[in-house]
Amino acid sequence: TFYLPPPLRHRSMRIFMNDDRHVMAKHSAVYPTQEELEGVQNMVSHTERALKAVSDWLDEQEKVVKSAPDGTDSDKESEPKVSEQATRSLRGVMRVGLVAKGLLLKGDLDLELVLLCKDKPTITLLKNVADNLAVQLKTITEDKYEVTQVIREATIVIKSTKEPPLTLTINMTSPLVREEVEKQAAGETLSVNDPPDVLDRQKCLTALASLRHAKWFQARANGLRSCVIVIRILRDLCSRVPTWAPLHGWPIELLCEKAIGTGNRPMGAGEALRRVLECLASGILMADGAGICDPCEKELTDAIGHLDLQQREDLTQSAQHALRLSAFGQLHKVLGMDPLPSKMPRKPRSETPIDYTVQIPPSTTYAPPMKRPIEEEEGGEDKSPNKKKKKLQKKYEKSEPPQAMNALMRLNQLKPGLQYKLLSQTGPVHVPVFTMAVEVDGKSFEASGPSKRTAKLHVAVKVLQDMGLPTGVELKTAEPVKTEVATAIVEEVKPCITPISARQQGPILTKHGKNPVMELNEKRRGLKYELISETGGSHDKRFVMEVEIDEQKFQGTGSNKKVAKAYAALAALDKLFPEGSVTEAAKKKKLPMVRFLLSYCIYVLAIVCKIY
């Protein structure tokens, strides 16, 4: 007995669908509420506006100090104006961390901003900014905030007194700090004249690194499908499971982007999470593994270099266990939730879906002008968002020509119920010739073609011509292409120029029932067809092809290059070989070969007779 091997079973998409349901349910549970997001948005926007006012205040103070000793304001008009932004002590404020990346979870109360300075930030500048920031916050909003200076950390901390009790940390830094470090690493000698109360260099470098991380995340991870959702899920896992805590933050973001971004197709949330677990379970975190390269550093830096050997092994073992649970349909244990029922209750249609992509809208302090909405165009007659699409569809419908009837359809309308008969099939297998016949009013008509359908079409044309009726819709022919070559053009085949007529009358054939290009190639080998022009819109293209034979040029026009090429070959055949046939040419070619074989046989026969 023979036992057949079991059939190959591909991974069912139902598994991923079930995983998607569990991941999205967990994501909805850990996603912050609308009240929490509004509180974060209000605190961040209030702080940004207050810092803008502080920057203006500092700029005015510096102008007063500079103009007080000499009173040289009269010479200001003659001096070239320097950009106002370049002279300010505070260059700008940037969102970093969870706010910039949109990774906030329910219960996240710590927010971060980076305040960029023109020069290296000092303790004096930090105190001035903090003191005036408290004043500006009181004028901007009625909400009460506590402003604290943390000089050791080079930060200003703002705490909200109402629920939720949010904490916003402002990190002060300057690009000059990193430039100086890079020059020192390159071996350049620097004459550094730093003020005595300059803030800690390492804290400033860390703030610059967080700014680079936020820019990288927005450019690489935000656009990946399911990437942000998986990072939020893994952030929750890192906070729940102590083994995963060392991966919290930048390493898990890099890992998810690399694992999901290298996939060959967009993935759902469940499949994307499994792919990240597979990557961790493969041993990428082990000491002899590949590691995770930090793309925001110029030198080669391992983003998980802070992990010790025991942490790496524990993380790999935990990822393998989680992957095993996921493979056996127990992903809910990894997510820390109850299993969902097989059939989920339908949500009411009135509920609007939550947009999980953007948590906090961008800053409005320097917001670009908004584009005019579509519904404001043309007086707002149509308020539908699909107005533009409808207009394009109407335009396309107007430009599209109506469907025309061919000869067979017209004959069936005039004489319904006609019976077409196949009389014969001749020719080789690769080039068959079918002969069809039909009887109309006691009169028989016959025609041939390379297929039964074409032969029936030719029969219908003959019947309509005999009845004195048009064979199809009369259409305007295309304008002839002007060329300087005084040779035969395709004027002899005017009825075959338009693309619609080409579709009506079937394939383009010569009088011998062959493709014109193939027949011309039998007579002249190695011909080259060139595209002369291409006109018309996407729905009505016109191509002009040209072929040169014996210093004579022949052109053909068609709805595509193949049709135009056939018409060019047809024009060449009608001009150069008007009466010759393929069979006659073949006979002429075969005759010398027959004579040669006959003479050779006679020669061999004479030798044999002489020997014997």
C-alpha positions as CSV (number, residue, x, y, z in Angstrom):
1,T,0.0,0.0,0.0
2,F,1.1,3.5,-0.7
3,Y,0.6,6.3,1.7
4,L,0.3,9.8,0.3
5,P,2.0,12.6,2.2
6,P,-0.4,15.0,4.0
7,P,-1.3,18.1,1.9
8,L,0.6,21.3,2.7
9,R,-1.4,23.5,4.9
10,H,-0.7,27.2,4.7
11,R,-1.0,29.4,7.8
12,S,-4.7,30.4,8.1
13,M,-5.5,34.0,8.1
14,R,-8.2,33.3,10.7
15,I,-5.4,33.1,13.3
16,F,-4.2,36.5,12.4
17,M,-7.8,37.8,12.4
18,N,-8.3,36.5,15.9
19,D,-5.0,38.0,17.0
20,D,-6.0,41.3,15.4
21,R,-9.2,41.3,17.5
22,H,-7.3,40.7,20.7
23,V,-4.6,43.2,20.0
24,M,-7.1,45.9,19.0
25,A,-9.2,45.2,22.1
26,K,-6.1,45.5,24.3
27,H,-5.1,48.6,22.5
28,S,-8.5,50.2,23.2
29,A,-8.2,49.3,26.8
30,V,-4.7,51.0,27.3
31,Y,-5.4,54.0,25.0
32,P,-5.9,57.2,26.9
33,T,-9.3,58.7,27.3
34,Q,-10.5,61.8,25.5
35,E,-10.3,63.8,28.8
36,E,-6.7,62.7,29.3
37,L,-5.7,63.7,25.8
38,E,-7.5,67.1,26.1
39,G,-5.6,67.7,29.4
40,V,-2.3,66.9,27.7
41,Q,-3.1,69.1,24.7
42,N,-4.1,72.1,26.9
43,M,-1.0,71.9,29.1
44,V,1.4,71.5,26.1
45,S,-0.2,74.4,24.1
46,H,-0.3,76.7,27.2
47,T,3.4,76.0,27.8
48,E,4.4,76.6,24.2
49,R,2.5,79.9,24.1
50,A,4.1,81.0,27.4
51,L,7.6,80.1,26.2
52,K,6.9,82.2,23.0
53,A,6.1,85.1,25.3
54,V,9.2,84.5,27.4
55,S,11.3,84.5,24.2
56,D,9.8,87.9,23.2
57,W,10.4,89.3,26.7
58,L,14.1,88.2,26.7
59,D,14.6,89.7,23.2
60,E,13.2,93.0,24.4
61,Q,15.5,92.9,27.5
62,E,18.6,92.3,25.4
63,K,17.7,95.1,23.0
64,V,17.3,97.5,26.0
65,V,20.7,96.4,27.4
66,K,22.5,96.8,24.1
67,S,21.0,100.2,23.2
68,A,21.3,101.8,26.7
69,P,25.1,102.7,26.9
70,D,25.7,104.3,23.5
71,G,22.2,105.1,22.1
72,T,23.2,104.0,18.6
73,D,19.6,103.4,17.5
74,S,20.1,106.0,14.7
75,D,22.6,103.8,12.9
76,K,20.4,100.7,12.9
77,E,18.7,101.6,9.6
78,S,22.0,101.6,7.7
79,E,23.1,98.3,9.1
80,P,21.9,95.1,7.3
81,K,19.0,93.5,9.1
82,V,19.8,90.2,10.7
83,S,17.1,87.5,10.9
84,E,15.1,88.0,14.1
85,Q,15.1,84.3,14.8
86,A,19.0,84.2,14.6
87,T,19.4,86.9,17.3
88,R,17.0,85.5,19.8
89,S,18.3,83.7,22.9
90,L,15.6,81.1,22.7
91,R,15.4,79.7,19.2
92,G,12.3,77.4,19.6
93,V,10.5,74.8,21.6
94,M,10.1,71.2,20.2
95,R,8.0,68.3,21.4
96,V,9.8,65.1,22.2
97,G,9.2,61.8,23.8
98,L,5.7,60.3,24.1
99,V,3.9,63.5,23.0
100,A,5.8,63.9,19.8
101,K,5.6,60.2,18.9
102,G,2.0,59.7,19.8
103,L,2.7,56.8,22.2
104,L,0.8,58.0,25.3
105,L,-1.0,55.3,27.2
106,K,-3.7,55.5,29.9
107,G,-2.0,56.8,33.1
108,D,1.0,58.4,31.4
109,L,1.5,61.7,33.2
110,D,5.0,62.7,32.3
111,L,5.5,64.9,29.2
112,E,8.6,66.4,27.6
113,L,9.6,69.5,25.6
114,V,13.0,70.7,24.4
115,L,13.9,74.4,24.6
116,L,16.6,75.2,22.0
117,C,18.9,78.1,22.9
118,K,21.2,80.2,20.7
119,D,24.2,79.8,23.0
120,K,25.0,77.2,25.6
121,P,22.3,77.4,28.3
122,T,23.4,78.7,31.7
123,I,21.9,78.6,35.2
124,T,21.2,82.4,34.9
125,L,19.2,81.8,31.7
126,L,17.3,78.9,33.2
127,K,16.3,81.0,36.3
128,N,15.2,83.9,34.1
129,V,13.1,81.6,31.9
130,A,11.5,79.8,34.8
131,D,10.7,83.1,36.7
132,N,9.1,84.7,33.6
133,L,7.4,81.5,32.6
134,A,5.3,81.4,35.7
135,V,4.2,85.0,35.0
136,Q,3.3,84.3,31.4
137,L,1.3,81.2,32.3
138,K,-0.9,83.3,34.7
139,T,-1.6,85.8,31.9
140,I,-2.3,83.1,29.2
141,T,-4.6,80.8,31.1
142,E,-6.7,80.5,34.3
143,D,-5.3,77.1,35.0
144,K,-2.9,76.9,37.8
145,Y,0.6,75.5,37.3
146,E,3.6,75.1,39.6
147,V,6.9,76.0,38.0
148,T,10.1,74.4,39.5
149,Q,13.8,74.8,38.6
150,V,15.9,71.7,38.5
151,I,19.4,73.0,37.8
152,R,21.1,69.6,38.3
153,E,19.0,68.1,35.5
154,A,19.1,71.3,33.4
155,T,15.3,71.3,33.3
156,I,12.3,73.3,34.2
157,V,9.4,71.2,35.6
158,I,5.8,72.3,35.4
159,K,3.1,70.5,37.4
160,S,-0.6,70.8,36.9
161,T,-2.7,71.3,40.1
162,K,-5.9,69.8,38.6
163,E,-6.8,66.3,37.5
164,P,-5.1,64.6,35.8
165,P,-1.9,65.7,37.7
166,L,0.4,66.0,34.6
167,T,4.1,66.8,34.8
168,L,5.8,68.6,31.9
169,T,9.6,68.7,31.8
170,I,11.4,71.4,29.7
171,N,14.9,70.4,28.8
172,M,17.2,73.3,27.9
173,T,20.0,72.6,25.3
174,S,21.8,74.1,22.3
175,P,23.2,72.7,19.1
176,L,26.6,74.2,20.0
177,V,27.1,71.6,22.7
178,R,27.2,68.7,20.2
179,E,29.2,70.7,17.7
180,E,31.9,71.2,20.3
181,V,31.9,67.5,21.3
182,E,32.3,66.5,17.6
183,K,35.2,68.9,17.1
184,Q,36.9,67.6,20.2
185,A,36.4,64.0,19.0
186,A,38.0,65.0,15.6
187,G,41.1,66.2,17.4
188,E,40.6,69.9,16.8
189,T,42.0,72.4,19.4
190,L,39.2,74.7,20.7
191,S,39.5,77.8,22.7
192,V,36.4,77.4,24.8
193,N,35.2,80.5,26.7
194,D,32.2,79.0,28.5
195,P,30.5,81.1,31.2
196,P,31.1,79.7,34.7
197,D,27.5,78.7,35.3
198,V,26.9,76.7,32.1
199,L,24.5,73.7,32.5
200,D,25.6,70.1,32.5
201,R,26.9,69.0,29.1
202,Q,25.6,65.4,29.2
203,K,22.1,66.6,30.0
204,C,22.2,68.9,27.0
205,L,23.4,66.1,24.8
206,T,20.6,63.8,26.0
207,A,18.1,66.4,25.2
208,L,19.5,66.8,21.6
209,A,19.4,63.0,21.2
210,S,15.7,62.9,22.2
211,L,15.0,65.6,19.5
212,R,16.7,63.4,16.9
213,H,14.7,60.4,18.1
214,A,11.4,62.3,17.7
215,K,12.3,63.4,14.1
216,W,13.4,59.9,13.2
217,F,10.2,58.3,14.6
218,Q,8.0,60.7,12.6
219,A,9.9,60.0,9.4
220,R,10.2,56.2,9.7
221,A,7.7,54.6,12.1
222,N,4.6,56.8,11.9
223,G,3.9,55.8,8.3
224,L,4.2,52.0,8.9
225,R,0.9,50.3,9.2
226,S,0.3,48.8,12.7
227,C,3.8,50.0,13.9
228,V,2.5,52.6,16.4
229,I,-0.2,50.3,17.7
230,V,2.3,47.5,18.3
231,I,4.7,49.9,20.1
232,R,1.9,51.0,22.4
233,I,1.1,47.3,23.2
234,L,4.7,46.5,24.0
235,R,5.0,49.6,26.1
236,D,2.2,48.3,28.2
237,L,3.9,44.9,28.3
238,C,7.1,46.6,29.5
239,S,5.3,48.3,32.3
240,R,3.4,45.1,33.4
241,V,6.2,42.5,33.2
242,P,9.5,43.4,35.0
243,T,11.5,41.2,32.6
244,W,10.6,43.5,29.7
245,A,11.3,46.7,31.6
246,P,14.9,47.1,30.2
247,L,13.5,47.4,26.7
248,H,11.2,50.3,27.6
249,G,11.6,53.4,25.4
250,W,14.0,53.9,22.5
251,P,15.1,50.2,22.0
252,I,11.5,48.8,21.6
253,E,10.7,51.6,19.1
254,L,13.8,50.7,17.0
255,L,13.0,47.0,17.2
256,C,9.4,47.4,16.1
257,E,10.3,49.7,13.2
258,K,13.0,47.3,11.9
259,A,10.9,44.2,12.3
260,I,7.7,45.6,10.7
261,G,9.4,47.8,8.1
262,T,11.3,44.8,6.6
263,G,8.1,42.9,5.9
264,N,7.2,42.4,2.2
265,R,3.7,43.7,2.7
266,P,1.5,45.7,5.1
267,M,0.5,43.6,8.1
268,G,-2.4,43.8,10.6
269,A,-1.8,44.5,14.3
270,G,-1.8,40.8,15.3
271,E,0.6,39.6,12.6
272,A,2.9,42.6,13.2
273,L,3.1,41.8,16.9
274,R,3.9,38.2,16.1
275,R,6.7,39.3,13.8
276,V,8.3,41.4,16.5
277,L,8.1,38.5,18.9
278,E,9.7,36.2,16.3
279,C,12.5,38.7,15.9
280,L,13.2,38.8,19.7
281,A,12.8,35.0,20.0
282,S,15.4,34.5,17.3
283,G,18.2,35.7,19.7
284,I,18.8,39.2,18.4
285,L,19.3,40.5,21.9
286,M,21.9,37.9,22.9
287,A,25.5,38.9,23.4
288,D,26.6,37.2,20.1
289,G,23.5,38.5,18.3
290,A,23.3,41.3,15.7
291,G,22.1,43.9,18.3
292,I,20.1,47.0,17.4
293,C,22.0,49.8,15.7
294,D,21.0,53.4,16.7
295,P,20.3,55.3,13.4
296,C,20.5,58.7,15.1
297,E,24.2,58.5,16.0
298,K,27.0,59.1,13.7
299,E,29.2,56.5,15.3
300,L,28.2,52.8,15.4
301,T,26.1,52.6,18.6
302,D,24.2,49.6,20.0
303,A,20.8,50.8,21.4
304,I,20.7,47.8,23.7
305,G,24.3,48.1,25.0
306,H,23.0,48.9,28.5
307,L,21.6,45.3,28.9
308,D,23.6,42.8,30.9
309,L,23.9,39.1,29.9
310,Q,21.2,37.9,32.4
311,Q,18.7,40.5,31.1
312,R,19.3,39.5,27.5
313,E,18.7,35.8,28.3
314,D,15.5,36.6,30.3
315,L,14.1,38.7,27.5
316,T,14.8,36.1,24.8
317,Q,13.3,33.3,26.9
318,S,10.2,35.5,27.6
319,A,9.8,36.3,23.9
320,Q,10.0,32.6,23.0
321,H,7.3,31.8,25.6
322,A,5.1,34.6,24.3
323,L,5.6,33.4,20.7
324,R,4.6,29.9,21.7
325,L,1.5,31.1,23.4
326,S,0.6,33.2,20.3
327,A,1.1,30.2,18.0
328,F,-1.3,28.1,20.0
329,G,-4.0,30.7,20.0
330,Q,-3.4,32.1,23.5
331,L,-2.3,35.6,22.7
332,H,-4.7,36.9,25.3
333,K,-2.3,35.5,28.0
334,V,0.6,37.6,26.6
335,L,-1.6,40.7,26.5
336,G,-2.9,40.2,30.0
337,M,-6.6,40.1,29.1
338,D,-9.5,37.7,29.0
339,P,-10.1,35.7,25.8
340,L,-12.7,37.3,23.5
341,P,-15.8,35.4,22.4
342,S,-15.7,33.9,19.0
343,K,-18.5,36.2,17.8
344,M,-18.2,39.8,18.7
345,P,-21.4,41.9,19.2
346,R,-22.0,44.4,16.4
347,K,-21.3,48.0,17.2
348,P,-24.0,50.5,16.5
349,R,-23.4,52.5,13.3
350,S,-23.8,55.8,15.1
351,E,-20.5,55.3,16.9
352,T,-17.7,57.2,15.1
353,P,-14.4,55.2,14.8
354,I,-11.5,56.5,16.9
355,D,-8.5,57.8,15.0
356,Y,-5.5,56.1,16.7
357,T,-2.8,57.7,14.5
358,V,-2.6,61.2,15.9
359,Q,-3.0,61.7,19.7
360,I,-2.1,65.3,20.0
361,P,-2.5,67.7,17.0
362,P,0.6,69.7,16.0
363,S,1.5,73.0,17.6
364,T,-0.6,76.0,16.5
365,T,2.0,78.5,17.6
366,Y,3.6,78.5,14.2
367,A,0.9,76.6,12.3
368,P,1.0,76.9,8.5
369,P,-2.0,78.3,6.6
370,M,-4.8,75.8,6.1
371,K,-5.7,74.7,2.6
372,R,-9.1,75.7,1.3
373,P,-11.6,72.8,1.7
374,I,-13.1,71.3,-1.4
375,E,-16.7,72.2,-0.4
376,E,-15.8,76.0,-0.6
377,E,-15.2,75.8,-4.4
378,E,-17.7,77.2,-6.8
379,G,-19.9,78.7,-4.1
380,G,-20.4,75.5,-2.2
381,E,-23.2,74.1,-4.3
382,D,-22.3,70.5,-3.5
383,K,-21.2,69.9,0.1
384,S,-20.3,66.2,-0.6
385,P,-16.6,65.3,0.0
386,N,-16.7,63.3,-3.2
387,K,-17.6,66.3,-5.4
388,K,-14.3,66.3,-7.1
389,K,-14.5,62.6,-7.9
390,K,-18.0,63.0,-9.3
391,K,-16.9,65.8,-11.6
392,L,-14.1,63.7,-12.9
393,Q,-16.5,60.8,-13.6
394,K,-18.9,63.0,-15.4
395,K,-16.1,64.4,-17.5
396,Y,-14.9,60.9,-18.4
397,E,-18.4,59.8,-19.3
398,K,-18.9,62.8,-21.7
399,S,-15.5,62.2,-23.4
400,E,-16.0,58.4,-23.8
401,P,-17.5,57.5,-27.2
402,P,-20.7,55.4,-27.3
403,Q,-20.4,51.7,-27.9
404,A,-20.7,51.0,-31.7
405,M,-22.3,48.0,-33.4
406,N,-20.2,45.8,-35.7
407,A,-21.5,44.2,-38.8
408,L,-22.6,41.0,-37.1
409,M,-24.6,42.8,-34.5
410,R,-26.3,44.9,-37.1
411,L,-27.2,41.9,-39.3
412,N,-28.6,40.1,-36.3
413,Q,-30.8,43.0,-35.6
414,L,-32.1,43.1,-39.2
415,K,-32.4,39.3,-39.6
416,P,-32.7,37.6,-36.2
417,G,-32.2,33.8,-36.0
418,L,-29.7,33.3,-38.8
419,Q,-27.9,30.0,-38.9
420,Y,-24.1,30.1,-39.6
421,K,-22.5,26.9,-40.9
422,L,-18.9,25.9,-40.9
423,L,-18.1,24.7,-44.5
424,S,-14.4,23.9,-44.1
425,Q,-11.2,24.3,-42.1
426,T,-8.0,24.4,-44.0
427,G,-4.4,25.4,-43.4
428,P,-1.9,24.3,-40.8
429,V,-2.7,24.1,-37.1
430,H,-0.9,27.3,-36.2
431,V,-2.6,29.3,-39.0
432,P,-6.0,27.8,-39.6
433,V,-8.5,29.2,-42.1
434,F,-12.2,28.8,-41.4
435,T,-14.9,29.1,-44.0
436,M,-18.4,30.1,-42.8
437,A,-21.7,30.3,-44.7
438,V,-25.1,31.8,-44.1
439,E,-28.3,31.8,-46.1
440,V,-30.3,35.1,-46.2
441,D,-33.6,35.3,-48.2
442,G,-32.6,32.2,-50.3
443,K,-29.2,33.6,-51.2
444,S,-26.0,32.0,-49.8
445,F,-23.0,33.9,-48.7
446,E,-19.5,32.6,-47.8
447,A,-16.4,34.1,-46.2
448,S,-13.1,33.0,-44.6
449,G,-11.1,34.1,-41.6
450,P,-8.5,32.9,-39.1
451,S,-11.2,32.1,-36.6
452,K,-14.9,31.2,-36.7
453,R,-15.9,34.5,-35.2
454,T,-13.9,36.5,-37.8
455,A,-15.3,34.4,-40.6
456,K,-18.8,35.1,-39.4
457,L,-18.0,38.8,-39.2
458,H,-16.8,38.7,-42.8
459,V,-19.9,36.9,-43.9
460,A,-22.1,39.6,-42.2
461,V,-20.1,42.3,-44.0
462,K,-20.8,40.6,-47.3
463,V,-24.5,40.3,-46.6
464,L,-24.8,44.0,-45.5
465,Q,-22.9,45.1,-48.6
466,D,-25.2,43.0,-50.8
467,M,-28.2,44.6,-49.1
468,G,-26.7,48.1,-49.7
469,L,-26.6,48.8,-45.9
470,P,-23.7,50.3,-44.0
471,T,-21.4,47.8,-42.3
472,G,-20.8,49.8,-39.2
473,V,-21.0,53.3,-37.6
474,E,-19.4,55.8,-39.8
475,L,-16.6,57.5,-37.9
476,K,-14.2,60.4,-38.8
477,T,-10.8,59.2,-39.7
478,A,-7.7,60.6,-38.2
479,E,-5.9,63.3,-39.9
480,P,-3.0,62.0,-42.0
481,V,0.5,62.5,-40.5
482,K,2.5,65.0,-42.5
483,T,6.0,63.8,-43.5
484,E,8.6,65.1,-45.9
485,V,9.1,61.8,-47.5
486,A,7.4,61.7,-50.9
487,T,6.4,58.1,-50.7
488,A,3.3,56.0,-50.3
489,I,1.4,56.7,-47.0
490,V,-1.4,54.7,-45.5
491,E,-4.0,56.5,-47.6
492,E,-4.9,53.3,-49.4
493,V,-6.2,51.7,-46.2
494,K,-8.2,54.6,-44.8
495,P,-11.1,52.4,-43.6
496,C,-8.8,50.7,-41.1
497,I,-7.3,53.7,-39.3
498,T,-9.6,54.3,-36.4
499,P,-9.3,52.2,-33.3
500,I,-13.0,51.6,-33.0
501,S,-13.3,50.3,-36.5
502,A,-10.4,48.0,-35.8
503,R,-12.3,46.5,-32.9
504,Q,-15.4,46.1,-35.0
505,Q,-13.8,44.3,-37.9
506,G,-11.7,41.8,-35.9
507,P,-8.0,41.2,-36.5
508,I,-6.1,42.9,-39.3
509,L,-5.3,40.5,-42.1
510,T,-3.8,40.6,-45.6
511,K,-5.6,39.2,-48.7
512,H,-3.9,35.8,-47.9
513,G,-5.4,35.7,-44.4
514,K,-2.1,36.4,-42.6
515,N,-0.9,39.0,-40.2
516,P,0.6,41.8,-42.2
517,V,3.7,42.1,-40.0
518,M,4.3,38.3,-40.3
519,E,3.8,38.3,-44.1
520,L,6.1,41.3,-44.6
521,N,8.7,39.6,-42.4
522,E,8.6,36.6,-44.7
523,K,9.4,38.8,-47.7
524,R,11.9,41.1,-45.9
525,R,13.8,40.1,-42.9
526,G,15.1,42.3,-40.1
527,L,12.8,45.3,-40.5
528,K,12.7,47.9,-37.8
529,Y,9.5,49.7,-36.8
530,E,9.8,53.1,-35.2
531,L,7.2,55.1,-33.1
532,I,6.8,58.5,-34.8
533,S,4.2,60.1,-32.6
534,E,1.7,59.4,-29.8
535,T,-1.3,61.7,-29.3
536,G,-4.7,61.7,-27.6
537,G,-5.8,61.2,-24.0
538,S,-5.6,58.1,-21.8
539,H,-9.0,56.8,-23.2
540,D,-8.3,57.6,-26.9
541,K,-4.6,57.1,-27.7
542,R,-3.3,57.3,-31.3
543,F,0.1,55.8,-32.2
544,V,1.9,56.3,-35.5
545,M,4.4,53.6,-36.5
546,E,6.8,53.7,-39.4
547,V,8.8,51.1,-41.3
548,E,11.5,51.7,-44.0
549,I,12.0,49.4,-46.9
550,D,14.3,50.1,-49.9
551,E,14.5,53.8,-48.8
552,Q,10.8,54.0,-48.8
553,K,8.9,54.8,-45.6
554,F,5.4,53.5,-44.8
555,Q,3.3,54.6,-41.8
556,G,0.3,53.3,-40.0
557,T,-2.0,54.7,-37.3
558,G,-3.8,52.8,-34.6
559,S,-5.1,52.8,-31.0
560,N,-2.0,50.9,-29.9
561,K,1.5,50.2,-31.2
562,K,0.6,46.7,-32.4
563,V,-2.3,48.0,-34.6
564,A,-0.3,50.9,-36.0
565,K,2.5,48.5,-36.8
566,A,0.1,46.2,-38.6
567,Y,-1.2,49.1,-40.7
568,A,2.3,50.2,-41.6
569,A,3.1,46.6,-42.8
570,L,-0.2,46.5,-44.7
571,A,0.7,49.7,-46.5
572,A,4.1,48.4,-47.4
573,L,2.6,45.1,-48.7
574,D,0.0,46.9,-50.9
575,K,2.7,49.2,-52.4
576,L,5.6,46.8,-52.9
577,F,3.9,43.5,-53.5
578,P,0.5,44.3,-55.0
579,E,0.0,41.1,-57.0
580,G,2.4,38.6,-55.7
581,S,1.2,35.8,-53.5
582,V,2.9,33.8,-50.8
583,T,2.5,30.5,-52.6
584,E,4.1,31.8,-55.8
585,A,7.0,33.2,-53.9
586,A,7.4,29.9,-52.1
587,K,7.3,28.0,-55.4
588,K,10.0,30.3,-56.8
589,K,12.1,29.7,-53.7
590,K,11.6,25.9,-53.8
591,L,12.3,25.5,-57.6
592,P,16.1,26.0,-57.4
593,M,16.3,23.6,-54.5
594,V,14.4,20.9,-56.4
595,R,16.7,21.2,-59.4
596,F,19.7,20.9,-57.1
597,L,18.4,17.8,-55.5
598,L,17.5,16.2,-58.9
599,S,21.0,16.8,-60.2
600,Y,22.6,15.5,-57.1
601,C,20.5,12.3,-57.3
602,I,21.6,11.8,-60.9
603,Y,25.2,12.3,-60.0
604,V,25.0,9.7,-57.2
605,L,23.2,7.2,-59.4
606,A,26.0,7.5,-62.1
607,I,28.7,6.8,-59.5
608,V,26.8,3.7,-58.2
609,C,26.3,2.4,-61.8
610,K,30.0,2.9,-62.5
611,I,31.1,1.0,-59.4
612,Y,28.8,-2.0,-60.0
